[in-house]
């Protein structure tokens, strides 16, 4: 079932779970520079911490408070999207000037069900270097050489696609705590449905990386102890008929992510 609004109010919706409020202004400004003047856009954040005063007068900014997992928060954010296209990021990242503009233009030239892989770099203090295109091949990563993943499939870390198609596929699987392995699952379901992946010409997003310290520890633990084992279990099975899932599967997850927030009420 399609879940598209009758009329889009923006060209692009940037959706993500977020809690690092001190980084949000940088993210917002980078989106503005990356989209340019030609297209309209909005930023949608869902997370536990209220936005800083900078956003009080930003009409293209939405925030909803939620204490759930990053996956749950992301899925909720996508339901608030009013953009023809949808993309996602991390609040420790910033977009490259004109990068999103080029991805939007590419999206307008491909089929409705095709997806643009917005290439990113990731490294401590934003020191990441551009990867070869092989990096986005599933089987480039040993943990993805599994029976349910064809060797020719590509992964998505950051993608741009039609919002209506994202919703038709059901978005991401919120059984995973983070939104990482379930983005790959989304990519595989799309390719199983006939979607083609197209690469951005250049790097679009630059993300920080600090897996062993501070607020990233719950993410590291969730990936190691829950998400990767679940992914391995699922992708070891036949995935032939797995294409569309329930868009509202986030409602089946707890409203509080205990791994980060403990026993708060």
N, C-alpha and C positions, 0 to 999 in steps of 0.2 A: 504494500500500500504506500502510495506517495504521500508525503507530509509537507508539501511545499505551500507557502503562503500564496494567496491569489496575486499579490503584487509585492515585488521586492522593493525595499526601501534603500538598499545599499547594493553595491556591486560585490563587496567582499565582507565576510564576517570572520574575524580572528577570535577563536574560542580557545579557552584553556582554564585548567584549574590553577589557582594561584594563592600564595600566602606570603610571599616576600614583598611586602608593600613598598619598601624602599627602592625597589627596582621597577615599579610599575610605570613611573613617569618616563624613564628611559625607553621602556618597551613601547609606550604609546608614541613618543616622539619618533622612534625609529620606524614604526609602521607608517606614520605620516610621510616620512622621507622616502620610504620604500615604495609606497603606492603612488606617490606623486600627486599631481593636481587633476589628472584626467578622470580618475575613478573615485567613487564614494566608498567609505568603509566604516566599520564599527569594531570596537574591542569589547569582548564579553568575558568577564572573569567570574569564577565561582570559587569560593573558599571561605576560610574561617575569619579572616581579618578585614575589617572595614577599610575602604579606600581612603587615601590621604586627601587633604583639601584640594589638591591640584585638580581633581576630577569633578569637583562640585558643579562646574559650568560646562562640562563636556557632554554635549547632547548625543554624541556617537559612542558613549561609554555606558556599559551596563554592568551591574554587580549584583550577585545574589549570594547570601551567606549560607554556607553549608559546611558541616564538619565531616562529611563522608570521605571515602577514599578519593585519590586523584582521578581514578576512572569514573566514579560516580559523578564527581564535580564536573568533569569534562563533558560527559553525556548530557548533564543538565544544561550546561552552557550552550550546547548545540541546539537545544530545543528553543532557545531564546533568539536564535539567529534570524535576521531579516535580510541576509545577503543572498544574492544569486549564487555566489561561490562561498565555500567554507574552507578555512585552513586552521591550523593549530600550531602551538609553539610551547616554549617553557618560559617562565617569567625570569629566569636567569639568562635569557638570550636577548639579542637585539637583531633587527633586520638590517640588511645591507641596502644602501640607497639605490632606488629604482629596481631592486630585485623582485618585489611583489608585482610591480607594474609589468615587468616582462612575463611573469608567470600568468598574470591575468590575460595578457594578450595571447599567450600560448593557449590558455584554456578556451578562449573564444574561437580558436582555429581547429579544435579537435572535437571528437564525437562527445555526445552528452554523457556517455558512460566511461569515458577515458579520464585518467588522473595525471596530474603533473606532480612529479616528485621534486619538491623544493629542496635542492641540495643544501646541506648544512655542514658546519664544522663544529667540533666540540673539543675543548681542551682546557686545562687549568688556567684560570685568568684569561680566558678567551684566546688561548695560544694554539688552538687547533688548526691543522693544515688540511687542505682540500684532499679528499679521497678520490681514487679512480672510480669509474662507474661500476666496476666489479664489486665495490663495497656494498652496493644495494642489491646484489644478487643474493637470494636466500642462502644458497649453498656455499657462498663465500664464508659463511659463519658455521663452524662445526656443530653448534647447538641446533642448527636448523636442517641438518641433513637427516630428515625423518621421513617415514613412509607417506605421511599425509601432505608433504610439501614437494611439488614437482621441482626438478632441478632448474628449470628455466624461469621460475617465478622470481619477482622482485619484491623487496620489502618496502614499507613506507615508514620513515620516521616522521617526516613532515610532508604533508601532501596538500594539494589544492584540487578541489573537485566540486561538482554541482551539489549544492545543499540538498536538493530534492533527491539526488542519487544516494548521497550519504544516508539520508533518512530511509530511503527505500531498502537499503541493505541492512538497516537496523543500527547503524553506528557501530560502536565498539561493544565488546563483551565485558560487562562490568563484574563478572566473576573474578577477573584479574584486579588487583588492587591499584597498581600503577597504570598509566596509559602508555604502554610500550609494546609488550608482546601482543596485546590486543589490537594495536595498530597494524602489526604484521598480519594478524588474523583477518583484519578488515581488508588489507591489500590482497590476501590470498582469496578471500571470498569474491572480491571484485574481479580478479583475474579469472577465477572459475566461472564467472558470469560473462566473460568475454571482454572485459576492460583491458585496454592497453595503457602501459605506463610510459610517460614522456618525461624526460629529464629537463630541468631548468638549465639554461646555458651556463650560468655561473652560480657561485654560492649565494644563497638567499638569506640564511640565518646563521648567526654565530652564537654558540651556547657555551656557558661555563661548565666546568666538570670538577666536582670535589666529592667523590663517592664515600669517603671515609671520615668525614667530619661534619659537625653541626647539623643543620636541618635536613641534610640529605641522607642521614643514617636510616630513617624509616623506609626511604625509597630503596636503599641498598638491601636492607633486610627483607622487604616485601618481595623484591625480585629474586633473591637467593632462596628464601624459605617458602614462597608461595607461587609467584607468577611463573618462574622458569619451570618448576616441577609440573605445574598445571599445563603449561604450554607443551612440554615434552609428552605428557600423558595424552593430551588431546591430539597432537599432530602425529602421534604414533598410530592413530586409528585412521580408517578410511574417511576422507573428508569430501568425497565426490558430491554428495548432496547438500553440503553445508554452504549456503549462499546468503540467505536472508535470516536475520534473527530479530527478536522483539526489541523495537526501539526503546521501549520503556523497561528494559531489563534492569536498569539502575534502581528501580523501586524495590527490587528483591535484595538489595544490599543494605547493611546497617547504616543508620543516619550518622553514626559517629565512628570514625576510623580509630580504633583502640590502639593501633600500633603507634600512632602519633599523639593522640589526645588522652590516652588512658581511660579513666573512668569518669570524665566530666559528664555532667547531665545538662 
